[in-house]
């Protein structure tokens, strides 16, 4: 099937064939649009605040909803008195070694041997 097989003559739709009809149609559309165009012309030019005004109420209500959900989650979670595990705890070091690492202390040789080898 080729494009030319079902080609229809679109010449009757050509506005230049009947200029009087075309100008009449344009005039009717312009006359019908005149009240709306006059209303828009009398309005002040929209500034940034006028453009953002439509977004203020949804933005504030969304922020309030997010804050309420976050507050509910914080209240619903049980409070934990223990501190979060540090890097040394996560790596599996003994507690005394973790204390030295987190405190920035340098242990003595005896403390290192005892901590790494345990009681012998």
C-alpha positions in Angstrom: 0.0 0.0 0.0 1.4 3.3 -1.0 0.7 6.8 0.3 -0.7 7.9 -3.0 -3.2 5.1 -3.1 -5.4 6.6 -0.4 -4.5 10.3 -1.1 -7.4 12.7 -0.7 -7.5 16.1 -2.3 -7.1 18.6 0.5 -7.5 21.6 -1.8 -11.0 22.4 -0.5 -9.4 23.1 2.9 -7.0 25.7 1.4 -7.9 29.1 3.0 -6.5 31.0 0.0 -9.2 29.7 -2.3 -11.9 31.9 -0.7 -10.3 34.9 0.9 -13.6 36.5 1.9 -14.7 33.5 3.8 -11.3 33.2 5.5 -11.2 36.9 6.5 -14.8 36.6 7.8 -13.9 33.6 9.9 -10.8 35.3 11.3 -12.9 38.4 12.1 -15.6 36.4 14.0 -12.9 34.6 16.0 -11.2 37.9 16.9 -14.6 39.5 17.9 -15.4 36.5 20.1 -12.0 36.7 21.8 -12.1 40.4 22.3 -13.7 40.4 25.9 -11.1 37.9 27.1 -8.3 39.8 25.5 -9.5 43.0 27.1 -9.8 41.3 30.5 -6.2 40.0 30.3 -4.9 43.4 29.1 -6.4 45.1 32.2 -4.8 42.6 34.6 -1.4 43.6 36.2 1.7 41.9 34.9 2.3 38.8 37.0 5.3 39.1 39.2 7.2 36.3 40.8 5.1 36.4 43.9 1.9 36.2 42.0 3.2 33.2 40.1 4.3 31.5 43.3 1.1 32.3 45.1 -0.7 29.3 43.7 2.0 27.0 45.1 2.1 28.4 48.7 -0.9 26.6 50.1 0.0 23.1 48.7 3.7 23.5 49.7 2.9 24.5 53.3 0.3 21.7 53.7 2.8 19.2 52.3 5.5 20.4 54.6 3.2 20.1 57.6 2.2 16.6 56.6 5.9 15.6 56.3 6.6 17.1 59.7 3.7 15.3 61.3 4.7 12.0 59.8 8.3 12.5 60.9 7.2 13.4 64.4 4.9 10.4 64.7 7.8 8.1 63.6 10.1 9.7 66.2 7.5 9.3 68.9 6.6 5.7 68.0 10.2 4.5 68.0 11.4 3.2 71.4 14.2 5.4 72.8 17.5 3.6 73.1 19.9 4.5 75.9 22.8 2.6 74.4 25.0 4.5 72.0 25.3 3.5 68.4 28.2 1.0 67.7 31.4 2.6 66.6 33.7 1.6 63.8 35.8 -0.6 66.1 32.7 -2.5 67.3 31.6 -3.0 63.7 35.0 -4.4 62.8 34.8 -6.9 65.7 37.6 -5.6 67.9 37.4 -6.4 71.6 35.8 -3.8 73.8 39.0 -2.5 75.3 40.6 -2.0 71.9 37.5 -0.2 70.7 37.8 2.1 73.8 41.4 2.9 72.9 40.5 3.6 69.3 37.5 5.8 70.0 39.3 7.6 72.8 42.5 8.1 70.9 44.6 6.5 73.7 47.9 4.7 73.1 47.8 1.5 75.2 50.9 0.0 76.9 52.5 -3.2 75.6 51.0 -5.2 78.5 47.5 -3.9 77.8 47.9 -4.8 74.1 49.1 -8.4 74.8 46.3 -8.9 77.4 43.6 -7.5 75.1 44.6 -9.4 72.0 45.6 -12.7 73.6 43.2 -12.7 76.6 43.8 -14.6 79.8 46.4 -17.3 79.4 
